[in-house]
Amino acid sequence: MTKTRVRLIQFTAAALIAALTAAACIWLLRDEAVAASERRFAGMTGARQHSDFVTNIDFGESDFPQVHITTEIPAINRDTWITATMTITNTDEEFMFDDVSLRIRGRGNTTWWWEKRPFRVRFDEARPMLDSGHSARDWTFIANHYDNSMMRHYSAYHLATILDGMYVAPFARFVDVWFNGEFQGVYMLSIQHSYVTPGQVDLTAHDDPARSEFLLELDYRSRRDGPQFEAHIMVNARSYDLRFPVDMSRAHAEYAQDFLYRIEALLIQRSEEVFNYIHLPSFVDFYIIQELYQNVDVGLSSVFMQIRGQGDERRLEMGPVWDFDRSLGNDNRPAHELQPGNIIMTFPYDLAPRYPEGIWAANRHHWFFFLMEMPTFFNAVTERWNEIRDNEITEMIAHISHLAETYESSFERNFMRWPNLLGQRHQMQTPAIGAIDTFAGHVDYIVVHLERRMEWLDWYFNSRCCRSPRCLVCR
């Protein structure tokens, strides 16, 4: 063996050892960071002081319902359900809880790794929460760590609720959360969106796939989570989680896959026959909300749909809407960086969601790209937009402005608890958003963005020169 080869082997071995050592250090640091974050969430500050964790001040009184959760062990994680109890005060007597048994665990993908963490609770039996009007075992507490207006999720869900095109819209209410006696901030309470629940997402399972109803989610992550037909299906290189029926057979999965393939083939052909397979009102309302909000996730994940009905009435319906923290300008990345690795862009474009102008959902989600080139859908969207623009949409903006002003002191308690959220840029936020150092300023930002977006969409739906998302002038 030559000296050169010996030196090359020695160099390679040294580089490998260095890489493994670095990886081990990074892993240990990551574990320590996660453990520290779990201690902070659980109220265990430990020896290290964190500037974004404040417990030694008087948070004052709040107008929001107070949710007190007490656990048997001090920390929670995403993988293990932990026994706990819940008490709810500061609300109407009929909505109060007193040491109700439940289990709790963390939730979320990206959001789980932030300082203020989201979580889920599961009751022993289905029960309503606050004025939801329906019972469920699983409920979600959304942290809104990334959205300092705290209104992006809420306003989109409120708009979906006051529109009637979709079968279901998420319930949403703001609450204060106390965990083992320590204030954790303002959370948004909502039902667990991916579960079929009577009165919310109400579907019927059947042994015959052609008679069973389905709940599916477009989610680019699901292809990593298990073999096909176990938890998800692939349709033209896009992954869909199968959320319902829970105990489905391979035949059920193949039926759902074939149903989506049939729709995609008709869309690619711009065939009017597609309207025999999709529920037009839900597609229209879903598209308008996604386009209005410029939701980054519309072509990636959290896109829920249902196969409902029997016989000639069987249709694919969109909804419920979900996950809007990266909307209304709250993402600084150009659009080409927001494509999942297995998706081929329909055509080149350089739009970015931080600007209120430009086509977004019709470029980002291929179904809506094809649909907006079809006169039936485009005309239905334009008619619906003109119907709701000065009614439901304007009412939604007025509602969140009133909510933010009326409960401003209650919302500000969240930033007393987490002072480092304001005036700092988090992850992919724009510098302009990162510079806003007040809760009211963040609310003003999304209101102005919505108003400018509405002006542009007025022109896009009513005055543009053509009906194609490909048009460089209209884009």
C-alpha positions in Angstrom: 0.0 0.0 0.0 1.5 3.4 -1.0 2.0 6.2 1.5 -0.5 8.3 -0.4 -3.2 5.7 0.1 -2.3 5.3 3.8 -2.5 9.0 4.3 -5.9 9.1 2.5 -7.3 6.3 4.7 -6.0 8.1 7.9 -7.5 11.4 6.7 -10.8 9.7 5.9 -10.9 8.0 9.3 -10.1 11.2 11.1 -12.8 13.1 9.2 -15.3 10.4 10.0 -14.4 10.5 13.7 -14.7 14.3 13.7 -18.1 14.1 12.0 -19.5 11.5 14.4 -18.2 13.5 17.4 -19.8 16.7 16.0 -23.1 14.8 15.4 -23.1 13.4 18.9 -22.5 16.9 20.3 -25.3 18.3 18.2 -27.7 15.5 19.3 -26.8 16.1 23.0 -27.3 19.8 22.6 -30.6 19.2 20.9 -31.8 16.9 23.7 -30.8 19.5 26.3 -32.6 22.2 24.4 -35.7 20.0 24.2 -35.5 19.1 27.8 -35.0 22.7 28.8 -38.1 23.7 26.7 -40.1 20.9 28.4 -39.1 22.2 31.8 -40.1 25.7 30.9 -43.5 24.5 29.7 -44.0 22.5 32.8 -42.9 25.4 35.0 -39.6 23.9 36.0 -37.2 26.7 35.4 -34.2 24.8 36.7 -30.9 26.6 37.4 -30.8 28.5 34.1 -32.8 31.7 33.8 -34.6 32.3 30.5 -35.5 35.8 29.4 -38.6 34.5 27.6 -40.0 32.7 30.7 -41.5 35.1 33.2 -43.2 33.9 36.4 -42.3 36.5 39.0 -44.8 39.3 38.0 -48.5 39.9 38.5 -50.3 39.0 35.3 -53.4 40.8 36.3 -57.0 39.9 35.6 -58.2 38.5 32.3 -61.6 38.4 30.6 -60.9 35.0 29.0 -61.9 31.6 30.4 -59.2 30.3 32.7 -58.1 26.7 31.9 -56.2 25.1 34.8 -54.4 21.8 34.0 -52.7 19.7 36.7 -50.6 16.7 35.8 -49.2 13.8 37.8 -45.7 14.4 36.3 -44.3 17.9 35.6 -43.4 17.6 31.8 -45.3 16.6 28.7 -44.1 15.3 25.3 -45.6 14.6 21.9 -45.5 10.8 22.2 -47.0 9.9 25.6 -50.4 10.6 27.0 -50.1 11.8 30.6 -52.9 11.7 33.2 -54.2 15.1 34.2 -57.2 17.0 35.4 -58.8 20.2 34.1 -60.7 23.0 35.8 -62.3 25.9 33.8 -63.3 29.1 35.5 -64.2 32.7 34.5 -66.9 31.6 32.2 -70.7 30.9 32.3 -71.5 28.3 34.9 -72.7 25.8 32.4 -69.3 25.7 30.8 -67.2 25.4 34.0 -65.2 22.3 34.7 -64.1 21.1 38.2 -61.2 18.6 38.2 -62.4 16.7 35.1 -60.1 13.7 34.3 -58.3 13.7 31.0 -55.0 12.9 29.4 -52.7 15.4 27.8 -49.8 15.3 25.3 -48.0 17.7 23.0 -49.0 18.2 19.4 -47.7 19.9 16.2 -44.9 19.5 13.7 -42.8 22.6 13.5 -44.7 24.3 16.2 -43.8 21.7 18.8 -40.1 22.9 18.8 -41.0 26.5 19.7 -40.9 27.9 23.2 -44.6 28.2 23.6 -45.9 24.8 22.8 -49.3 23.5 21.5 -50.9 20.5 23.1 -53.9 18.2 23.0 -56.3 16.9 25.6 -58.4 13.7 25.5 -61.3 13.2 27.8 -62.5 9.8 29.0 -65.7 10.4 27.1 -66.9 13.0 24.6 -68.0 16.3 26.1 -68.5 19.9 24.9 -66.1 22.7 25.8 -67.3 26.2 26.3 -70.0 27.2 23.7 -68.9 24.8 21.0 -72.3 23.1 20.8 -70.9 19.6 20.1 -69.1 17.0 22.1 -65.7 15.4 21.4 -63.1 13.5 23.3 -60.1 15.3 21.6 -59.5 19.0 21.8 -56.5 21.1 20.7 -54.9 24.1 22.3 -53.0 26.2 19.7 -50.1 28.3 21.0 -49.9 30.9 18.2 -46.2 31.3 18.9 -45.4 32.2 15.3 -48.4 34.7 14.9 -48.2 37.6 17.3 -51.5 39.0 16.1 -52.9 35.7 17.4 -55.7 36.2 14.8 -54.6 34.4 11.6 -56.0 31.0 12.6 -58.9 32.5 14.4 -60.0 34.9 11.6 -59.8 32.2 8.9 -61.9 29.8 11.1 -64.4 32.5 11.8 -64.8 33.3 8.1 -65.2 29.6 7.3 -67.9 29.5 10.1 -70.0 32.4 8.8 -69.8 31.1 5.2 -72.0 28.2 4.3 -70.2 26.5 1.4 -68.3 24.0 3.5 -69.9 21.3 5.6 -67.8 22.0 8.6 -65.6 24.8 10.1 -63.3 24.6 13.1 -64.6 25.9 16.4 -62.2 28.5 18.0 -62.2 30.4 21.3 -59.4 32.2 23.2 -58.5 31.0 26.7 -55.8 31.5 29.3 -53.9 28.3 30.2 -52.4 27.5 33.6 -50.2 24.4 33.8 -49.5 23.1 37.3 -50.2 26.5 38.7 -48.1 28.5 36.3 -49.5 30.8 33.7 -48.7 29.7 30.1 -50.3 32.4 28.1 -53.3 32.8 25.8 -54.1 29.8 23.7 -56.8 29.2 21.1 -59.1 26.2 21.9 -60.3 24.2 19.0 -61.6 20.7 18.3 -59.0 18.1 17.1 -59.6 18.7 13.3 -58.4 15.3 12.0 -60.9 13.3 14.0 -64.5 12.5 12.9 -66.8 13.8 15.6 -70.6 13.9 15.6 -71.7 17.5 15.1 -68.3 18.6 13.7 -66.9 16.2 11.1 -69.8 13.7 10.9 -69.1 10.8 8.5 -70.3 7.2 8.2 -68.1 4.2 7.8 -69.2 1.1 5.8 -67.5 -2.2 4.9 -68.3 -1.5 1.3 -65.8 1.3 0.2 -68.2 2.6 -2.4 -70.7 3.3 0.4 -68.2 4.4 3.1 -67.4 8.1 3.6 -63.8 9.3 4.0 -61.7 12.1 5.6 -58.4 12.7 3.9 -55.6 15.2 4.3 -53.1 16.3 1.7 -49.8 16.2 3.7 -46.4 16.0 2.1 -45.0 14.5 5.3 -47.1 11.4 5.3 -45.0 9.6 2.6 -42.3 9.3 5.3 -44.6 7.9 8.0 -45.4 4.4 6.7 -45.9 2.0 3.8 -48.6 2.9 1.3 -52.1 1.8 2.1 -51.3 1.6 5.8 -51.8 5.3 6.7 -51.7 7.1 3.4 -52.0 6.9 -0.4 -50.1 8.5 -3.2 -51.8 10.2 -6.1 -49.6 11.7 -8.8 -46.6 12.0 -6.4 -48.7 13.7 -3.7 -49.3 12.2 -0.3 -52.7 11.9 1.4 -53.3 10.8 4.9 -56.3 8.6 5.4 -58.0 9.9 8.6 -61.3 8.0 8.3 -62.5 5.3 8.4 -60.1 4.4 11.2 -60.1 0.6 10.6 -60.1 0.7 6.8 -59.2 -2.1 4.6 -56.8 -2.1 1.6 -59.9 -1.9 -0.6 -61.0 1.3 1.1 -57.6 2.9 0.5 -57.6 1.8 -3.1 -61.1 3.2 -3.6 -60.1 6.6 -2.2 -57.0 6.6 -4.4 -59.0 5.8 -7.5 -61.6 8.5 -6.6 -58.8 11.1 -6.5 -57.1 9.8 -9.6 -60.4 10.1 -11.5 -60.8 13.7 -10.3 -57.2 14.6 -11.2 -57.5 13.2 -14.7 -60.7 15.2 -15.4 -59.0 18.4 -14.0 -55.9 17.9 -16.2 -58.3 17.7 -19.2 -60.3 20.7 -18.0 -63.3 18.5 -18.3 -66.7 19.9 -17.1 -67.4 16.3 -16.0 -65.3 16.9 -12.9 -68.3 18.8 -11.4 -70.1 15.4 -11.2 -67.4 14.4 -8.6 -66.6 17.5 -6.6 -68.9 19.6 -4.4 -68.7 23.0 -6.1 -69.8 25.3 -3.1 -67.2 23.8 -0.8 -64.4 24.1 -3.4 -65.3 27.7 -4.1 -65.4 28.8 -0.4 -62.2 26.8 0.4 -60.4 28.4 -2.5 -61.5 32.0 -1.7 -60.3 31.6 1.9 -56.9 30.2 0.8 -56.4 32.8 -1.9 -57.5 35.7 0.4 -55.1 34.6 3.1 -52.2 33.5 0.8 -51.9 30.4 3.0 -48.4 28.9 2.6 -49.6 25.4 3.4 -52.4 25.2 0.8 -50.3 23.0 -1.6 -48.3 21.2 1.1 -50.3 20.0 4.2 -53.3 20.6 6.4 -55.6 20.4 3.3 -58.6 18.4 4.4 -61.3 16.9 2.3 -64.1 14.4 2.6 -65.7 11.9 0.3 -69.4 12.2 1.2 -72.8 11.0 -0.1 -74.2 8.0 -1.9 -74.8 7.1 -5.5 -75.1 10.1 -7.9 -74.8 12.5 -4.9 -71.3 11.2 -4.0 -68.9 14.1 -4.1 -65.4 15.2 -2.9 -66.0 18.1 -0.5 -63.2 20.5 0.8 -62.8 21.3 4.4 -62.4 21.9 7.2 -59.8 24.7 6.7 -56.8 24.4 9.0 -53.4 25.9 9.8 -53.0 29.6 8.9 -50.1 30.8 11.0 -48.0 31.2 7.9 -50.5 33.3 6.0 -51.2 37.0 5.4 -47.6 37.9 4.7 -46.1 35.9 7.6 -43.5 34.2 5.5 -40.5 35.8 3.8 -39.5 32.9 1.5 -40.0 33.2 -2.3 -42.5 30.8 -3.7 -40.0 28.6 -5.4 -38.6 27.7 -2.0 -42.0 26.6 -0.8 -42.5 23.7 -3.1 -42.1 20.2 -1.6 -39.4 18.1 -3.1 -41.6 15.7 -5.0 -43.8 18.4 -6.7 -43.0 19.7 -10.1 -44.1 23.4 -10.4 -46.9 23.9 -12.8 -45.1 26.9 -14.4 -42.3 29.2 -13.4 -43.3 32.1 -11.1 -41.6 34.2 -8.5 -44.4 35.3 -6.3 -43.9 35.6 -2.5 -46.6 35.4 0.1 -45.3 38.5 1.9 -46.9 40.7 -0.8 -50.7 41.2 -0.9 -50.7 41.2 -4.7 -50.5 38.2 -6.9 -52.1 34.8 -7.5 -51.3 32.4 -4.7 -53.6 29.4 -4.1 -54.3 29.0 -7.8 -50.6 28.6 -8.4 -49.8 26.7 -5.3 -52.4 24.0 -5.4 -52.7 22.3 -8.8 -56.4 21.5 -8.5 -57.2 25.2 -8.2 -54.8 26.0 -11.0 -56.8 23.8 -13.3 -60.2 24.9 -11.9 -59.5 28.6 -12.3 -59.0 27.9 -16.1 -62.5 26.5 -16.3 -65.3 29.0 -16.9 -67.7 27.2 -14.6 -65.4 27.4 -11.6 -64.0 30.9 -12.3 -67.5 32.3 -12.7 -68.7 30.6 -9.5 -65.7 32.1 -7.6 -66.2 35.6 -9.0 -70.0 35.5 -8.2 -69.3 34.2 -4.7 -66.5 36.8 -4.1 -68.8 39.7 -5.1 -71.4 38.3 -2.8 -69.3 38.0 0.3 -66.7 40.7 -0.2 -68.7 43.5 1.5 -70.6 41.2 3.8 -69.0 38.1 5.4 -65.3 39.1 4.7 -65.8 42.7 5.9 -67.7 41.4 8.9 -64.8 39.1 9.7 -62.3 42.0 9.6 -64.5 44.1 11.8 -64.9 41.2 14.2 -61.2 40.6 14.8 -60.6 44.3 15.1 -63.3 44.6 17.8 -62.0 41.4 19.5 -58.4 42.7 19.6 -59.5 46.1 20.9 -62.0 44.8 23.5 -59.7 42.2 25.0 -56.4 43.9 24.4 -55.3 43.8 28.0 -56.1 40.1 28.1 -54.1 39.4 25.0 -51.2 41.4 26.3 -50.9 39.1 29.2 -49.6 36.6 26.7 -46.6 38.8 25.9 -46.0 39.6 29.6 -45.6 35.8 29.9 -43.5 35.5 26.7 -41.8 39.0 26.2 -39.3 37.8 23.6 -42.1 37.1 21.1 -42.6 40.8 20.2 -40.1 42.9 18.3 -38.1 39.9 17.1 -38.1 38.1 13.8 -38.9 34.4 14.2 -37.7 31.8 11.6 -39.0 32.8 8.1 -40.9 35.9 9.1 -40.4 39.1 7.2 -38.2 41.8 8.7 -41.2 44.2 8.7 -43.3 41.7 10.9 -40.3 41.0 13.1 -39.9 44.7 13.9 -43.5 45.1 15.2 -43.2 45.3 19.0 -46.9 45.5 20.1 -49.8 43.2 19.9 -52.0 46.0 18.5 -49.4 46.6 15.8 -49.5 43.0 14.7 -53.3 43.1 14.5 -53.1 46.4 12.4 -50.7 44.6 10.1 -53.0 41.8 9.2 -56.0 44.1 8.8 -54.1 46.3 6.4 -52.8 43.3 4.5 -56.4 41.9 4.2 -57.7 45.2 2.9 -54.9 45.5 0.3 -55.4 41.9 -0.6 -59.2 42.4 -1.1 -58.5 45.4 -3.4 -56.2 43.2 -5.6 -58.6 40.3 -5.6 -61.4 42.7 -6.7 -59.5 43.4 -9.8 -58.3 39.8 -10.3 -61.8 38.3 -10.2 -63.6 41.2 -12.0 -61.3 43.1 -14.2 -58.4 41.0 -15.3 -57.7 40.5 -19.0 -58.1 36.8 -19.2 -59.1 33.7 -17.3 -55.8 31.9 -17.1 -53.4 31.8 -14.1 -50.7 31.6 -16.7 -51.3 35.2 -17.8 -48.2 37.3 -17.0 -50.3 40.5 -16.8 -52.8 39.0 -14.4 -50.1 37.5 -12.2 
